[in-house]
Amino acid sequence: MKQRSILWGGLLGLALLCLGMKPQPVEHQGAQPQSGVSKVQQRSWERRTFLRVKRDRQGRYSFRKYGTMVPSYRIDGKSFVYTRGKEVESFLIRSSEDRGANRIFSLYYERDPEGVNLYCFVPLDSLGMLWEIDGQRFVDSVYLDRLLAQPDTVKK
């Protein structure tokens, strides 16, 4: 009985510790590869969506819209879709690789398998909440509620 109480107490303490975790900034090096392996690589890239965000003067995040659409990148298996405004570009993923904490995608259009487009996803924090993609700031949709609710969780 005593061991069970200790186990539950430990699990409760760990849960409370995890709830208080805040992402720590990652040293930003642009599109250059970063050394070391980060926690951001542990999450699967099979199905992910990234939404473009902007930060106001008070440090709050909001969506950056073009017309009625929020620019986004969606990765779904071997498909890679970039949406901006009414424009939608669909690619197929030829390959992807980790370079330090960065993720590089090599893409091509189905109608032009010889053409290659490269996209580099650069994490801006240790959790993989904020990313720089093509010079713009995006949030992983899994963390959207957390980012919008807590404007000071990630400093610029």
N, CA, C and O of each residue as an XYZ file, in Angstrom:
624
protein
N       0.830     -1.196      0.000
C       0.000      0.000      0.000
C       0.870      1.254      0.000
O       0.581      2.222     -0.704
N       1.948      1.225      0.805
C       2.826      2.374      0.900
C       3.523      2.648     -0.443
O       3.685      3.803     -0.838
N       3.934      1.576     -1.141
C       4.594      1.739     -2.435
C       3.630      2.351     -3.462
O       4.032      3.178     -4.280
N       2.377      1.945     -3.413
C       1.381      2.477     -4.334
C       1.171      3.971     -4.085
O       1.051      4.745     -5.034
N       1.125      4.379     -2.818
C       0.967      5.800     -2.480
C       2.156      6.603     -2.958
O       2.001      7.714     -3.466
N       3.340      6.045     -2.799
C       4.553      6.736     -3.259
C       4.534      6.868     -4.782
O       4.881      7.919     -5.321
N       4.133      5.812     -5.466
C       4.058      5.843     -6.928
C       3.069      6.903     -7.405
O       3.396      7.692     -8.291
N       1.856      6.936     -6.829
C       0.863      7.931     -7.224
C       1.330      9.345     -6.896
O       1.109     10.274     -7.673
N       1.969      9.502     -5.758
C       2.498     10.824     -5.396
C       3.563     11.279     -6.380
O       3.608     12.447     -6.766
N       4.427     10.338     -6.786
C       5.455     10.664     -7.782
C       4.858     11.034     -9.117
O       5.296     11.992     -9.755
N       3.857     10.279     -9.547
C       3.186     10.586    -10.823
C       2.479     11.934    -10.772
O       2.517     12.699    -11.737
N       1.838     12.222     -9.651
C       1.168     13.513     -9.498
C       2.186     14.646     -9.540
O       1.953     15.663    -10.192
N       3.306     14.481     -8.854
C       4.355     15.495     -8.869
C       4.917     15.712    -10.266
O       5.159     16.847    -10.676
N       5.122     14.617    -10.995
C       5.628     14.714    -12.362
C       4.618     15.432    -13.262
O       5.000     16.259    -14.090
N       3.339     15.116    -13.101
C       2.304     15.781    -13.903
C       2.281     17.278    -13.625
O       2.183     18.084    -14.550
N       2.373     17.647    -12.356
C       2.380     19.073    -12.012
C       3.618     19.758    -12.564
O       3.547     20.905    -13.007
N       4.742     19.075    -12.543
C       5.966     19.634    -13.096
C       5.816     19.855    -14.599
O       6.221     20.895    -15.120
N       5.238     18.885    -15.291
C       5.043     19.005    -16.740
C       4.090     20.140    -17.087
O       4.299     20.830    -18.084
N       3.059     20.347    -16.296
C       2.111     21.428    -16.564
C       2.776     22.790    -16.437
O       2.368     23.743    -17.101
N       3.777     22.888    -15.605
C       4.468     24.161    -15.414
C       5.593     24.391    -16.401
O       6.240     25.437    -16.357
N       5.848     23.430    -17.302
C       6.945     23.576    -18.252
C       6.665     24.701    -19.226
O       5.539     24.871    -19.692
N       7.682     25.454    -19.523
C       7.599     26.495    -20.534
C       8.673     26.224    -21.570
O       9.759     25.762    -21.219
N       8.398     26.501    -22.845
C       9.422     26.264    -23.854
C      10.588     27.221    -23.650
O      10.399     28.387    -23.306
N      11.768     26.723    -23.862
C      12.965     27.536    -23.770
C      13.414     27.906    -25.175
O      13.346     27.078    -26.083
N      13.876     29.148    -25.369
C      14.317     29.540    -26.708
C      15.450     28.656    -27.206
O      16.306     28.233    -26.428
N      15.451     28.382    -28.500
C      16.534     27.670    -29.152
C      17.383     28.723    -29.810
O      16.855     29.660    -30.409
N      18.689     28.590    -29.711
C      19.556     29.565    -30.352
C      19.289     29.533    -31.852
O      19.524     28.524    -32.517
N      18.795     30.652    -32.372
C      18.376     30.729    -33.770
C      19.585     30.939    -34.659
O      20.379     31.855    -34.446
N      19.718     30.075    -35.662
C      20.816     30.195    -36.609
C      20.306     30.264    -38.038
O      20.993     29.852    -38.973
N      19.087     30.791    -38.204
C      18.518     30.881    -39.547
C      18.310     29.499    -40.130
O      17.896     28.578    -39.425
N      18.593     29.352    -41.400
C      18.400     28.062    -42.049
C      19.630     27.178    -41.941
O      19.680     26.113    -42.555
N      20.626     27.606    -41.167
C      21.825     26.819    -40.996
C      21.542     25.623    -40.098
O      20.757     25.735    -39.156
N      22.163     24.488    -40.370
C      21.956     23.331    -39.510
C      22.412     23.612    -38.087
O      23.393     24.323    -37.868
N      21.700     23.053    -37.131
C      22.054     23.207    -35.736
C      22.639     21.904    -35.248
O      22.235     20.834    -35.704
N      23.588     21.974    -34.326
C      24.195     20.762    -33.813
C      23.348     20.189    -32.689
O      22.626     20.912    -32.003
N      23.448     18.872    -32.512
C      22.725     18.219    -31.423
C      21.326     17.805    -31.833
O      20.793     18.256    -32.847
N      20.752     16.950    -31.032
C      19.401     16.471    -31.275
C      18.485     17.106    -30.264
O      18.831     17.200    -29.086
N      17.330     17.541    -30.695
C      16.385     18.260    -29.856
C      15.128     17.433    -29.639
O      14.889     16.454    -30.347
N      14.321     17.833    -28.653
C      13.042     17.185    -28.391
C      12.069     17.369    -29.547
O      11.146     16.571    -29.709
N      12.262     18.403    -30.346
C      11.319     18.669    -31.434
C      11.346     17.561    -32.475
O      10.386     17.408    -33.231
N      12.421     16.787    -32.531
C      12.516     15.710    -33.506
C      11.780     14.456    -33.056
O      11.595     13.537    -33.853
N      11.362     14.398    -31.813
C      10.706     13.202    -31.303
C       9.273     13.064    -31.793
O       8.747     11.951    -31.814
N       8.641     14.126    -32.179
C       7.266     14.081    -32.650
C       7.223     13.697    -34.123
O       8.054     14.159    -34.904
N       6.276     12.867    -34.509
C       6.152     12.387    -35.879
C       5.819     13.532    -36.841
O       5.086     14.458    -36.493
N       6.362     13.453    -38.032
C       6.089     14.436    -39.081
C       5.021     13.928    -40.045
O       4.741     14.590    -41.045
N       4.418     12.776    -39.773
C       3.420     12.185    -40.665
C       2.211     13.086    -40.892
O       1.769     13.244    -42.030
N       1.676     13.674    -39.838
C       0.490     14.528    -39.933
C       0.699     15.748    -39.045
O       0.535     15.687    -37.826
N       1.061     16.848    -39.679
C       1.279     18.083    -38.926
C       0.773     19.264    -39.730
O       0.792     19.255    -40.961
N       0.316     20.287    -39.008
C      -0.136     21.525    -39.636
C       0.514     22.688    -38.904
O       0.574     22.711    -37.675
N       0.999     23.652    -39.677
C       1.640     24.838    -39.137
C       0.886     26.058    -39.639
O       0.660     26.197    -40.841
N       0.493     26.949    -38.724
C      -0.277     28.138    -39.064
C       0.577     29.381    -38.838
O       1.308     29.474    -37.852
N       0.475     30.332    -39.760
C       1.279     31.552    -39.662
C       0.719     32.461    -38.572
O      -0.489     32.686    -38.497
N       1.609     32.980    -37.732
C       1.210     33.869    -36.648
C       2.058     35.138    -36.695
O       3.130     35.186    -37.297
N       1.528     36.156    -36.034
C       2.278     37.405    -35.867
C       2.150     37.812    -34.413
O       1.256     37.348    -33.704
N       3.034     38.669    -33.980
C       3.063     39.119    -32.594
C       2.834     40.622    -32.567
O       3.470     41.364    -33.316
N       1.927     41.073    -31.705
C       1.667     42.511    -31.617
C       2.620     43.162    -30.605
O       3.477     42.489    -30.032
N       2.467     44.447    -30.395
C       3.372     45.192    -29.515
C       3.286     44.754    -28.058
O       4.244     44.914    -27.302
N       2.140     44.202    -27.663
C       1.970     43.729    -26.286
C       2.492     42.299    -26.111
O       2.434     41.754    -25.009
N       2.991     41.697    -27.166
C       3.530     40.349    -27.080
C       2.515     39.254    -27.300
O       2.841     38.077    -27.145
N       1.286     39.605    -27.659
C       0.251     38.606    -27.917
C       0.361     38.106    -29.353
O       0.708     38.855    -30.265
N       0.061     36.835    -29.528
C       0.074     36.238    -30.856
C      -1.321     36.245    -31.453
O      -2.319     36.128    -30.740
N      -1.376     36.381    -32.757
C      -2.637     36.274    -33.483
C      -2.322     35.697    -34.852
O      -1.159     35.573    -35.237
N      -3.371     35.347    -35.581
C      -3.177     34.792    -36.912
C      -2.849     35.892    -37.893
O      -3.316     37.023    -37.757
N      -2.063     35.563    -38.856
C      -1.777     36.446    -39.967
C      -2.621     35.945    -41.136
O      -2.339     34.892    -41.709
N      -3.657     36.707    -41.483
C      -4.596     36.263    -42.519
C      -4.338     36.967    -43.843
O      -3.873     38.106    -43.891
N      -4.653     36.256    -44.900
C      -4.695     36.821    -46.241
C      -6.093     36.543    -46.744
O      -6.428     35.404    -47.068
N      -6.900     37.567    -46.808
C      -8.308     37.368    -47.130
C      -8.966     36.656    -45.959
O      -8.921     37.146    -44.830
N      -9.562     35.531    -46.212
C     -10.214     34.779    -45.142
C      -9.385     33.579    -44.686
O      -9.786     32.861    -43.770
N      -8.249     33.362    -45.310
C      -7.432     32.184    -45.006
C      -6.207     32.547    -44.180
O      -5.618     33.614    -44.354
N      -5.835     31.654    -43.287
C      -4.587     31.768    -42.547
C      -3.550     30.947    -43.314
O      -3.757     29.754    -43.536
N      -2.443     31.562    -43.720
C      -1.413     30.783    -44.415
C      -0.975     29.598    -43.555
O      -0.794     29.720    -42.343
N      -0.810     28.458    -44.208
C      -0.453     27.256    -43.457
C       0.338     26.284    -44.316
O       0.277     26.308    -45.545
N       1.079     25.433    -43.629
C       1.737     24.291    -44.236
C       1.097     23.059    -43.615
O       0.932     22.988    -42.397
N       0.738     22.093    -44.444
C       0.158     20.850    -43.938
C       0.937     19.682    -44.510
O       1.127     19.569    -45.721
N       1.377     18.827    -43.625
C       2.085     17.615    -44.022
C       1.153     16.456    -43.692
O       0.723     16.293    -42.550
N       0.846     15.654    -44.711
C      -0.068     14.534    -44.520
C       0.489     13.340    -45.287
O       0.241     13.190    -46.483
N       1.230     12.507    -44.601
C       1.868     11.368    -45.250
C       2.910     11.846    -46.234
O       3.903     12.456    -45.838
N       2.698     11.576    -47.520
C       3.637     11.997    -48.568
C       3.219     13.300    -49.237
O       3.877     13.747    -50.176
N       2.129     13.920    -48.767
C       1.646     15.185    -49.330
C       2.125     16.357    -48.483
O       2.221     16.264    -47.259
N       2.420     17.453    -49.156
C       2.868     18.685    -48.517
C       2.074     19.803    -49.187
O       2.226     20.039    -50.385
N       1.226     20.492    -48.420
C       0.343     21.512    -48.992
C       0.633     22.853    -48.334
O       0.636     22.967    -47.109
N       0.879     23.869    -49.162
C       1.080     25.228    -48.676
C      -0.109     26.061    -49.130
O      -0.386     26.163    -50.325
N      -0.812     26.658    -48.165
C      -1.981     27.480    -48.454
C      -1.685     28.916    -48.063
O      -1.245     29.176    -46.943
N      -1.919     29.840    -48.964
C      -1.798     31.271    -48.649
C      -2.904     31.990    -49.402
O      -2.934     32.021    -50.632
N      -3.810     32.564    -48.627
C      -4.951     33.212    -49.257
C      -5.756     32.204    -50.032
O      -6.117     31.152    -49.505
N      -6.042     32.514    -51.286
C      -6.798     31.588    -52.133
C      -5.883     30.650    -52.906
O      -6.354     29.736    -53.583
N      -4.574     30.875    -52.806
C      -3.614     30.047    -53.527
C      -3.250     28.825    -52.700
O      -2.987     28.918    -51.502
N      -3.241     27.686    -53.361
C      -2.861     26.437    -52.715
C      -1.842     25.733    -53.601
O      -2.091     25.497    -54.783
N      -0.696     25.400    -53.023
C       0.323     24.651    -53.746
C       0.440     23.278    -53.117
O       0.626     23.153    -51.906
N       0.331     22.248    -53.943
C       0.452     20.875    -53.454
C       1.721     20.252    -54.016
O       2.009     20.355    -55.208
N       2.464     19.612    -53.143
C       3.696     18.933    -53.512
C       3.637     17.492    -53.023
O       2.788     17.127    -52.209
N       4.540     16.699    -53.528
C       4.801     15.380    -52.983
C       6.172     15.425    -52.323
O       7.080     16.096    -52.814
N       6.322     14.726    -51.233
C       7.587     14.729    -50.499
C       8.501     13.667    -51.090
O       8.194     12.475    -51.064
N       9.622     14.118    -51.618
C      10.629     13.189    -52.149
C      11.433     12.612    -50.996
O      11.664     11.405    -50.926
N      11.861     13.495    -50.087
C      12.628     13.054    -48.925
C      12.578     14.133    -47.862
O      12.225     15.280    -48.135
N      12.933     13.755    -46.661
C      13.065     14.723    -45.575
C      14.173     14.227    -44.667
O      14.410     13.025    -44.543
N      14.843     15.173    -44.038
C      15.942     14.805    -43.147
C      16.089     15.834    -42.039
O      15.734     17.003    -42.187
N      16.622     15.359    -40.930
C      16.939     16.243    -39.818
C      18.378     16.705    -39.968
O      19.285     15.912    -40.217
N      18.560     17.998    -39.811
C      19.905     18.587    -39.758
C      19.971     19.338    -38.443
O      19.566     20.497    -38.358
N      20.478     18.680    -37.430
C      20.417     19.236    -36.082
C      18.966     19.242    -35.668
O      18.302     18.210    -35.764
N      18.451     20.366    -35.212
C      17.042     20.484    -34.827
C      16.162     20.858    -36.022
O      14.937     20.780    -35.932
N      16.774     21.261    -37.138
C      16.030     21.655    -38.334
C      15.512     20.437    -39.085
O      16.075     19.347    -38.989
N      14.441     20.635    -39.829
C      13.890     19.585    -40.686
C      13.849     20.129    -42.105
O      13.261     21.182    -42.349
N      14.473     19.418    -43.046
C      14.543     19.833    -44.442
C      13.672     18.889    -45.274
O      13.816     17.669    -45.201
N      12.765     19.474    -46.068
C      11.912     18.700    -46.961
C      12.326     18.959    -48.401
O      12.487     20.108    -48.813
N      12.495     17.901    -49.152
C      12.734     17.980    -50.583
C      11.418     17.601    -51.263
O      10.923     16.487    -51.096
N      10.855     18.545    -52.035
C       9.513     18.384    -52.588
C       9.521     18.476    -54.106
O      10.451     19.020    -54.703
N       8.482     17.942    -54.718
C       8.313     18.080    -56.159
C       6.824     18.086    -56.492
O       5.998     17.556    -55.750
N       6.507     18.706    -57.636
C       5.140     18.678    -58.150
C       4.919     17.326    -58.825
O       5.822     16.797    -59.474
N       3.733     16.779    -58.673
C       3.440     15.480    -59.289
C       3.625     15.539    -60.797
O       4.090     14.575    -61.405
N       3.265     16.659    -61.400
C       3.384     16.787    -62.859
C       4.824     17.088    -63.300
O       5.120     17.032    -64.493
N       5.714     17.402    -62.366
C       7.107     17.691    -62.682
C       8.027     17.027    -61.660
O       8.557     17.702    -60.778
N       8.222     15.712    -61.769
C       9.020     14.999    -60.773
C      10.506     15.369    -60.779
O      11.229     15.041    -59.837
N      10.964     16.047    -61.831
C      12.370     16.440    -61.886
C      12.655     17.731    -61.104
O      13.775     17.941    -60.640
N      11.648     18.585    -60.960
C      11.820     19.842    -60.230
C      11.915     19.580    -58.733
O      11.234     18.703    -58.202
N      12.755     20.338    -58.066
C      12.944     20.147    -56.627
C      12.743     21.475    -55.902
O      13.281     22.505    -56.309
N      11.971     21.438    -54.840
C      11.788     22.583    -53.959
C      12.236     22.160    -52.570
O      11.883     21.075    -52.108
N      13.000     22.994    -51.908
C      13.458     22.698    -50.554
C      12.780     23.639    -49.559
O      12.715     24.848    -49.783
N      12.287     23.087    -48.480
C      11.719     23.875    -47.384
C      12.428     23.476    -46.109
O      12.571     22.292    -45.802
N      12.873     24.483    -45.366
C      13.567     24.256    -44.107
C      12.683     24.732    -42.953
O      12.264     25.889    -42.926
N      12.404     23.848    -42.013
C      11.634     24.158    -40.819
C      12.630     24.316    -39.673
O      13.308     23.359    -39.299
N      12.717     25.528    -39.116
C      13.675     25.843    -38.058
C      12.905     26.072    -36.754
O      12.099     26.998    -36.673
N      13.144     25.238    -35.733
C      12.428     25.432    -34.467
C      12.930     26.675    -33.745
O      14.129     26.952    -33.722
N      11.996     27.424    -33.154
C      12.363     28.624    -32.410
C      12.281     28.425    -30.900
O      12.565     29.348    -30.136
N      11.893     27.220    -30.463
C      11.862     26.904    -29.034
C      12.106     25.407    -28.867
O      12.097     24.655    -29.842
N      12.321     24.991    -27.643
C      12.700     23.601    -27.374
C      11.549     22.609    -27.491
O      11.800     21.410    -27.607
N      10.303     23.061    -27.466
C       9.159     22.158    -27.566
C       8.704     21.930    -29.000
O       7.974     20.976    -29.267
N       9.116     22.780    -29.923
C       8.628     22.679    -31.291
C       7.298     23.381    -31.469
O       6.504     23.014    -32.335
N       7.056     24.397    -30.643
C       5.809     25.162    -30.726
C       5.893     26.174    -31.866
O       5.017     26.202    -32.730
N       6.916     26.989    -31.878
C       7.100     28.017    -32.912
C       8.192     27.584    -33.881
O       9.209     27.011    -33.492
N       7.950     27.876    -35.148
C       8.885     27.501    -36.211
C       9.078     28.667    -37.163
O       8.171     29.477    -37.360
N      10.254     28.748    -37.746
C      10.496     29.675    -38.844
C      10.508     28.843    -40.118
O      11.273     27.888    -40.253
N       9.642     29.229    -41.044
C       9.554     28.546    -42.328
C       9.573     29.621    -43.398
O       8.701     30.489    -43.430
N      10.545     29.564    -44.255
C      10.667     30.521    -45.352
C      10.662     31.966    -44.844
O      10.060     32.847    -45.457
N      11.340     32.195    -43.717
C      11.479     33.545    -43.169
C      10.277     34.051    -42.383
O      10.286     35.197    -41.933
N       9.250     33.240    -42.206
C       8.036     33.637    -41.489
C       7.862     32.769    -40.248
O       8.406     31.667    -40.170
N       7.103     33.272    -39.282
C       6.860     32.560    -38.028
C       5.550     31.785    -38.103
O       4.510     32.326    -38.478
N       5.624     30.504    -37.739
C       4.467     29.609    -37.751
C       4.378     28.889    -36.413
O       5.382     28.710    -35.724
N       3.160     28.477    -36.052
C       2.939     27.700    -34.843
C       2.452     26.311    -35.248
O       1.615     26.170    -36.139
N       2.987     25.294    -34.586
C       2.489     23.938    -34.781
C       1.079     23.907    -34.205
O       0.882     24.311    -33.059
N       0.101     23.443    -34.961
C      -1.300     23.517    -34.550
C      -1.583     22.786    -33.241
O      -2.562     23.101    -32.564
N      -0.756     21.830    -32.876
C      -0.932     21.122    -31.602
C      -0.803     22.094    -30.426
O      -1.447     21.910    -29.393
N       0.023     23.121    -30.583
C       0.291     24.082    -29.515
C      -0.476     25.384    -29.676
O      -0.207     26.342    -28.952
N      -1.407     25.447    -30.590
C      -2.099     26.695    -30.894
C      -2.785     27.295    -29.665
O      -2.608     28.479    -29.379
N      -3.556     26.500    -28.943
C      -4.259     27.015    -27.761
C      -3.276     27.530    -26.718
O      -3.501     28.578    -26.113
N      -2.208     26.810    -26.511
C      -1.204     27.216    -25.515
C      -0.551     28.542    -25.909
O      -0.342     29.414    -25.066
N      -0.236     28.682    -27.183
C       0.434     29.900    -27.636
C      -0.477     31.116    -27.519
O      -0.048     32.174    -27.059
N      -1.735     30.967    -27.934
C      -2.658     32.096    -27.890
C      -3.079     32.440    -26.469
O      -3.420     33.590    -26.193
N      -3.063     31.471    -25.564
C      -3.475     31.704    -24.180
C      -2.369     32.312    -23.339
O      -2.648     33.035    -22.382
N      -1.110     32.032    -23.682
C       0.012     32.481    -22.872
C       0.997     33.261    -23.740
O       1.932     32.670    -24.281
N       0.812     34.561    -23.886
C       1.658     35.333    -24.805
C       3.108     35.420    -24.387
O       3.962     35.690    -25.232
N       3.425     35.204    -23.127
C       4.802     35.345    -22.683
C       5.551     34.028    -22.619
O       6.649     33.991    -22.065
N       5.003     32.930    -23.165
C       5.671     31.654    -23.064
C       6.915     31.601    -23.933
O       7.863     30.892    -23.597
N       6.937     32.329    -25.038
C       8.087     32.340    -25.914
C       8.460     33.780    -26.186
O       7.637     34.556    -26.672
N       9.672     34.139    -25.882
C      10.130     35.500    -26.100
C      10.741     35.606    -27.495
O      11.325     34.649    -28.003
N      10.602     36.748    -28.091
C      11.124     36.996    -29.429
C      12.639     37.090    -29.389
O      13.272     37.297    -30.424
